[in-house]
Amino acid sequence: MDYKPTRPENNDNISRDSPVKEALVLLSGVIAFFLVAYCILGFMVDWAVARISPKMEAAIFSGFQVPPGIGPTEDLSCQKSFQRLTDGLRKCCDIDYPVKIIVIHSDTANALALAGGSIVIFSGIFDVVRSENGIAFVLAHELGHFKHRDHLRGMGRGIVLTALSALLTGSGSSITQLTAPGVHLTQARYSRQREAMADAQALETLVCYYGHAGGATEFFQAMGSAHDPGRLMPYFASHPECESRIAALKKAVQDQLFDIRAVTPLPAVFN
Amino acid sequence: MLMTNTEEIPGKRTTAFHGVVSGSTVRAKHVGRDLMASFKNIFGGELKGYTELLQESREQAIERMISQAEQMGANAVVNLRFSTSSVAAGAAELYVYGTAVTVE
């Protein structure tokens, strides 16, 4: 019996495939899967949202409270005036269920549409908007979100995206942090489309309520001069830039031949 | 290629030893199988996806070992052993090794 020590010519235990090629194939597969799954699940969210009645929504989110620490203002007269204005606007955009107004003392100039039929207004908005029409446009914009059910769509798509990225990368892994900007970009782009639709709806509501489009751009003009978003920020922003929103509104006013008349000053109760 | 886990092949005469040959692979199943396995964990039962995974890994490791033995001019592998280790979650390494010999 001989002992003939030899070594194999190739080590087949190591794969000779190009890692770059493999990475490209895997990455394109993952991206394709992610896009297809996001589109399908996005359509399913839209389908489900269309089937959730405002009544059901109110029942589901009845326990939805404003976060503690930023409690609603005690000023009931202010709240009531807002409620009257909102109820009037509501009739103009065919929302036949009650929308509750919550005014919160804060330096932030903003308003939010919450699931369950509430609009939160931060009192900082009175420092930038000086006319009732300007405030009405902001309220009408939030009502536009209710009409298009954007608050539910946004929530549903947010859940879908978070679930998908967790499924693909495993929750809490470092890859999740890498995909997070991508997830945010996708979400932000969708959100900007919905914001533009809510703006268009708000303009129509404003014209229906006051008979003219005065004050429609007041909030954006005040906010636009407040800060410069930078060159890349528009891609990450959930809302379109103020300038482009003003331009879109002005174009809509021209196209639909809306009048622009003097605005109604803000009632003393808001000051 | 003859393979056995005994030191000799009954009825055959070993004429040459060539040395140790080995084959190894680390494989994973796709995310769908992992998801099914996590569901199966709730109810219990065979994790078929993972049985399949290990079977495929063994076959690939053996193929690689045979390829080495052929390159060394052997026609049999004796003293064959399997070994396994865990590399990452949901992935398994299969390692097979033996002695390449020539028999007649």
Boltz contact constraints between the chains, C-beta under 6 A:
constraints:
  - contact:
      token1: [A, 1]
      token2: [B, 14]
      max_distance: 6.0
  - contact:
      token1: [A, 2]
      token2: [B, 16]
      max_distance: 6.0
  - contact:
      token1: [A, 3]
      token2: [B, 17]
      max_distance: 6.0
  - contact:
      token1: [A, 4]
      token2: [B, 16]
      max_distance: 6.0
  - contact:
      token1: [A, 4]
      token2: [B, 18]
      max_distance: 6.0
  - contact:
      token1: [A, 5]
      token2: [B, 19]
      max_distance: 6.0
  - contact:
      token1: [A, 6]
      token2: [B, 18]
      max_distance: 6.0
  - contact:
      token1: [A, 6]
      token2: [B, 72]
      max_distance: 6.0
  - contact:
      token1: [A, 8]
      token2: [B, 68]
      max_distance: 6.0
  - contact:
      token1: [A, 8]
      token2: [B, 71]
      max_distance: 6.0
  - contact:
      token1: [A, 8]
      token2: [B, 72]
      max_distance: 6.0
  - contact:
      token1: [A, 9]
      token2: [B, 71]
      max_distance: 6.0
  - contact:
      token1: [A, 12]
      token2: [B, 64]
      max_distance: 6.0
  - contact:
      token1: [A, 12]
      token2: [B, 67]
      max_distance: 6.0
  - contact:
      token1: [A, 13]
      token2: [B, 24]
      max_distance: 6.0
  - contact:
      token1: [A, 13]
      token2: [B, 64]
      max_distance: 6.0
